[in-house]
């Protein structure tokens, strides 16, 4: 593949209106103005966001004008994409801006914001919050009620008698206006954003009288097909420490290995395809999970941190040795009830959780699994481990 072939193939689900038209424009040498928006409904970007960030970087490296758009305006409406229920709370502009405080720093691990051909940073509240009534009505006249309510997610909500809030119902219209205001040639987004981005195509055609291309990127999903992200509660934040990050990648299901290599690394596809063959032939998946974790940490934090993350995982989780730095807590020694002790040390949130952990053989003292609750002898220097990640040393 040449660079344009790879640009239009890897990390790409679909291209609107079609690949041929976009490829013709790219091969003509024209430089496009393009963007992806990120609503800061949380404070951390995660590995699912890396797909779009890496695609932005690809365009950037080929000399195109990239915009990193922070959706502190659209975020006030609340994107319904992927939501089975209406939001219980809508965030204010101030809350969204606060959440986005470190977004650029996090994204800068992949996208360039300085140096050669830097990405532009924009906030859509700068124009959306200034729209007056007549302007909103003029935008709305470009869409029919039937068009806006044809989304599958709304049909599913109707079947379950779930609320469709008018505030989130207007979200696609606001996102569509971003494309007009920024006068873009192309928009990137996950497949769950297809409807919103196609509304932008309509608005650009009607108001600016030009073509707007759309590239949808695949969603990064777990083994159950759930999107990896804040909504599903399975976030792997790119801000996680190398030690934490390595362990979280190792906890992914084996069938996540290939999608992760393909979508969120730059390892050549020839290598990815060979890994796929090796896995089918029965090679140990742990080998490739370690390679994946190392590759991602190296991308985000550098080679040194990647080595540290791997060494920590192999020592603590595979070698079952305690980490070098363990929190020390004071408590009464002697005969103790283990359930009470775990709650006191905040290694369990409740007595019922503590009992469950003991029953599941998830509690160890000095590398010995504890299966009883009462009359457990605790002495200074004991190391208590709960699960794979929680460690406490008893101090005087």
C-alpha positions in Angstrom: 0.0 0.0 0.0 1.1 3.6 -0.6 0.2 6.2 2.1 -3.1 7.3 0.5 -4.2 3.6 0.2 -3.5 3.0 3.8 -5.1 6.3 4.8 -8.3 5.2 3.1 -8.2 1.6 4.3 -6.7 1.1 7.8 -9.0 2.3 10.7 -11.7 3.0 8.1 -15.2 1.5 8.2 -16.9 3.5 5.4 -16.4 6.7 3.3 -19.1 9.0 2.1 -20.1 9.6 -0.6 -17.5 6.9 -1.7 -13.8 6.1 -1.6 -13.2 6.7 -5.3 -14.3 10.3 -5.1 -12.2 11.1 -2.1 -9.2 9.2 -3.4 -9.3 11.3 -6.6 -9.3 14.5 -4.6 -6.4 13.3 -2.4 -4.3 12.1 -5.4 -4.9 15.5 -7.1 -2.7 17.0 -4.4 -5.4 19.1 -2.8 -5.0 19.6 0.9 -8.2 19.1 2.9 -9.5 20.9 6.0 -10.8 18.2 8.3 -11.8 17.6 11.9 -13.0 15.2 14.6 -15.0 16.4 17.6 -14.5 15.2 21.2 -17.3 16.0 23.7 -15.6 16.3 27.2 -18.3 14.5 29.2 -15.4 12.9 31.1 -11.9 14.1 32.0 -9.9 11.4 30.3 -9.4 10.2 26.8 -9.2 6.4 26.4 -7.9 3.9 24.0 -11.1 4.0 22.0 -10.3 7.6 21.2 -6.9 6.6 19.8 -8.5 5.4 16.6 -9.6 8.8 15.6 -6.5 10.5 17.0 -4.3 8.2 14.9 -6.4 8.9 11.8 -6.0 12.6 12.4 -2.3 12.2 12.7 -2.2 10.3 9.4 -3.9 13.2 7.6 -1.6 15.6 9.4 1.5 13.8 8.3 0.3 14.1 4.7 0.1 17.8 5.0 -3.7 18.3 5.5 -5.2 20.9 7.9 -6.4 19.1 11.0 -8.8 20.5 13.6 -9.1 19.0 17.1 -12.5 20.2 18.1 -13.6 20.2 21.8 -17.4 19.8 21.9 -18.1 22.0 24.9 -21.1 23.3 22.9 -22.6 20.1 21.6 -21.8 18.5 25.0 -24.4 20.8 26.5 -27.1 19.1 24.4 -25.9 15.6 25.2 -25.1 13.2 22.3 -27.7 10.4 22.2 -25.4 8.2 20.1 -25.1 4.7 21.7 -27.3 5.7 24.6 -30.2 3.3 25.4 -31.8 5.9 27.7 -32.1 9.6 27.9 -29.4 11.3 30.0 -30.2 11.9 33.6 -28.0 15.0 33.7 -26.8 17.6 31.2 -23.5 19.3 31.7 -23.0 23.1 31.6 -20.4 24.8 29.4 -18.3 25.5 32.5 -18.3 21.8 33.5 -17.4 20.7 30.0 -14.6 23.2 29.8 -13.2 22.0 33.1 -13.3 18.4 31.9 -11.5 19.4 28.7 -8.7 21.1 30.6 -6.2 18.3 29.9 -7.6 17.0 26.6 -5.0 18.6 24.4 -2.2 17.4 26.6 -3.6 13.8 26.4 -4.2 14.0 22.6 -0.7 15.4 22.1 0.7 12.0 22.7 -0.6 11.2 19.2 -1.6 14.4 17.4 1.0 17.2 16.8 -0.1 20.6 18.3 3.3 22.3 17.6 6.1 22.1 15.1 5.4 21.1 11.5 1.8 21.4 10.4 0.3 21.7 13.9 -3.3 20.8 14.6 -5.7 23.7 15.3 -7.7 23.6 18.6 -11.2 24.9 18.5 -14.2 24.9 21.0 -17.6 24.7 19.4 -19.3 26.7 22.3 -17.6 29.7 20.8 -20.2 29.7 18.0 -23.0 27.4 19.2 -23.6 29.5 22.3 -24.0 32.6 20.2 -26.7 31.3 17.9 -30.0 33.3 18.2 -33.5 32.0 17.7 -33.7 32.9 14.0 -30.4 31.2 13.2 -31.5 28.0 15.0 -34.8 28.1 13.1 -32.9 28.6 9.8 -30.7 25.6 10.6 -33.7 23.4 11.6 -35.5 24.0 8.3 -32.9 21.9 6.6 -34.1 18.8 8.3 -37.5 17.1 8.5 -38.9 15.5 11.7 -38.9 12.1 9.9 -35.2 12.5 9.0 -34.2 13.2 12.6 -36.3 10.5 14.2 -35.3 7.7 11.8 -32.3 6.8 13.9 -32.3 3.1 15.1 -31.6 4.1 18.7 -34.8 6.2 18.8 -36.8 3.3 17.3 -35.4 1.0 20.0 -36.3 3.6 22.7 -39.8 3.9 21.4 -40.3 0.1 21.6 -39.2 0.2 25.3 -41.2 3.3 26.0 -38.0 5.1 26.9 -37.9 8.9 26.8 -36.4 10.8 23.8 -35.4 14.1 25.2 -35.9 17.0 22.8 -32.6 18.5 24.0 -30.6 15.5 22.7 -32.9 15.1 19.7 -31.5 18.4 18.4 -27.8 17.3 18.9 -27.3 16.2 15.2 -28.3 19.7 14.1 -25.7 21.3 16.3 -23.0 18.9 15.3 -23.9 19.6 11.6 -23.4 23.3 12.1 -19.8 22.7 13.3 -18.9 21.6 9.7 -20.5 24.8 8.3 -18.9 27.1 10.8 -15.4 25.6 10.3 -15.9 25.3 6.5 -14.4 21.8 6.5 -14.0 19.4 3.6 -14.1 16.2 5.7 -15.2 14.9 9.1 -13.9 11.9 11.0 -15.9 9.9 13.6 -16.8 6.5 14.9 -19.6 4.5 13.3 -21.9 5.5 16.1 -21.5 9.1 14.8 -22.6 8.3 11.2 -26.0 9.9 11.5 -24.7 13.1 13.0 -21.9 13.4 10.4 -24.3 12.8 7.5 -26.5 15.6 8.8 -23.4 17.7 8.5 -23.0 16.7 4.9 -26.6 17.9 4.3 -26.0 21.3 5.9 -22.7 21.9 4.1 -24.3 21.1 0.8 -27.3 23.3 1.5 -25.4 26.3 3.0 -21.9 26.2 1.6 -22.8 24.4 -1.7 -19.9 22.0 -1.6 -19.0 18.4 -0.9 -18.2 17.3 2.6 -16.6 13.9 2.9 -17.2 11.6 5.9 -15.0 8.8 7.1 -16.4 6.5 9.7 -13.9 4.6 11.9 -14.6 1.2 13.6 -15.5 1.2 17.2 -13.1 -0.6 19.6 -15.1 -3.2 21.3 -14.6 -5.9 23.9 -15.3 -9.6 23.5 -19.0 -9.0 24.1 -19.2 -6.4 21.4 -19.5 -3.5 23.9 -17.8 -0.3 23.0 -14.7 0.3 25.1 -15.5 3.6 26.7 -17.0 5.6 29.6 -20.6 4.6 28.8 -19.9 0.9 29.2 -17.7 1.4 32.3 -14.7 -0.5 30.7 -12.4 2.5 30.1 -8.6 2.1 29.7 -7.5 5.7 30.0 -4.5 6.8 28.0 -3.5 8.7 31.2 -3.2 5.5 33.2 0.2 4.9 34.7 2.3 2.4 32.7 1.9 -0.2 35.5 -1.9 0.2 35.5 -2.1 0.3 31.7 0.0 -2.8 31.1 -2.3 -4.8 33.6 -5.5 -3.5 32.0 -4.4 -4.5 28.5 -3.4 -7.9 29.8 -7.0 -8.2 31.2 -8.6 -7.8 27.8 -10.2 -10.9 26.3 -8.0 -12.7 23.8 -10.2 -11.8 20.9 -9.4 -8.1 21.5 -5.8 -8.6 20.5 -6.1 -8.3 16.7 -8.6 -5.4 16.7 -6.3 -3.5 19.0 -3.2 -4.1 17.0 -5.0 -3.1 13.8 -6.9 0.0 15.1 -4.7 1.6 17.8 -1.1 0.7 16.8 1.1 1.4 13.8 2.5 -2.1 13.5 2.4 -3.0 9.8 -0.6 -5.0 8.7 1.7 -7.7 7.4 2.8 -8.3 11.0 -0.8 -8.1 12.3 -1.9 -10.7 9.8 1.0 -13.0 10.9 -0.1 -12.6 14.5 -3.6 -13.6 13.5 -2.2 -16.7 11.9 -0.1 -17.6 14.9 -3.1 -17.2 17.2 -5.2 -19.5 15.0 -2.4 -22.0 15.0 -2.6 -22.1 18.8 0.2 -19.8 19.9 -0.1 -18.5 23.5 -2.2 -15.2 23.4 -0.2 -13.9 26.4 2.8 -13.4 24.1 0.9 -11.0 21.9 -1.0 -9.3 24.7 2.4 -8.4 26.2 3.6 -7.1 22.8 0.4 -5.1 22.5 0.7 -3.6 26.0 4.4 -2.8 25.4 3.7 -1.2 22.0 0.9 1.0 23.3 2.9 2.2 26.4 5.9 3.0 24.2 3.6 5.1 21.9 2.2 7.0 24.8 5.1 7.2 27.3 8.3 6.0 25.6 10.4 2.9 25.6 11.7 3.2 29.2 8.1 3.4 30.7 7.1 0.4 28.5 9.9 -1.7 29.9 9.0 -0.6 33.5 5.3 -1.5 32.9 6.2 -5.0 31.6 8.7 -5.6 34.4 6.1 -4.6 37.0 3.5 -6.9 35.5 5.8 -9.9 35.3 7.0 -9.4 38.8 3.8 -8.7 40.6 1.2 -10.6 38.6 3.1 -13.4 37.0 5.8 -13.8 39.7 3.3 -13.0 42.4 5.8 -10.8 44.2 4.6 -7.7 45.9 5.5 -4.3 44.3 8.3 -2.3 45.7 6.0 0.4 47.0 3.2 -0.8 49.1 0.9 1.4 51.2 1.6 0.9 54.9 -1.4 1.2 57.3 -1.6 1.0 61.1 -4.1 -1.4 62.6 -4.6 -3.5 65.7 -2.5 -6.7 65.5 -3.3 -10.1 67.1 -6.4 -12.1 66.5 -8.7 -10.3 64.1 -11.9 -10.9 62.1 -10.8 -10.7 58.5 -14.0 -9.2 57.2 -13.8 -6.3 59.7 -10.1 -5.8 58.9 -10.7 -5.6 55.1 -13.4 -3.0 55.6 -11.2 -1.0 58.0 -8.3 -1.0 55.6 -10.6 0.0 52.8 -9.7 -3.1 50.8 -13.4 -3.9 50.6 -16.3 -1.4 50.4 -18.5 -3.4 52.7 -18.7 -6.5 54.9 -20.7 -8.3 52.2 -18.0 -7.6 49.6 -15.3 -8.7 52.1 -17.1 -12.0 52.6 -17.4 -12.5 48.9 -13.7 -11.8 48.3 -12.8 -14.4 50.9 -15.1 -17.0 49.4 -13.6 -16.4 46.0 -10.1 -17.0 47.4 -9.2 -13.5 46.5 -7.5 -12.6 49.8 -3.9 -13.5 50.6 -1.7 -12.8 53.6 2.0 -13.2 53.0 1.2 -15.1 49.8 -1.1 -17.6 51.5 -4.8 -17.7 50.5 -7.1 -17.1 53.5 -10.4 -19.0 53.5 -11.6 -18.2 57.0 -13.1 -15.1 58.6 -12.4 -15.4 62.4 -9.3 -15.6 64.5 -6.8 -14.5 61.9 -3.5 -13.6 63.4 -2.3 -10.3 62.2 1.2 -9.0 63.0 3.4 -6.0 62.0 4.9 -6.4 58.6 2.2 -8.7 57.2 1.4 -8.1 53.6 -2.3 -8.4 52.7 -3.3 -8.7 49.1 -6.8 -8.5 47.7 -7.4 -9.4 44.1 -4.5 -8.6 41.7 -4.0 -5.0 42.4 -4.7 -4.1 46.1 -1.8 -4.4 48.5 -1.3 -3.2 52.1 1.5 -3.7 54.6 0.6 -3.7 58.3 2.7 -1.2 60.2 3.2 -0.3 63.8 
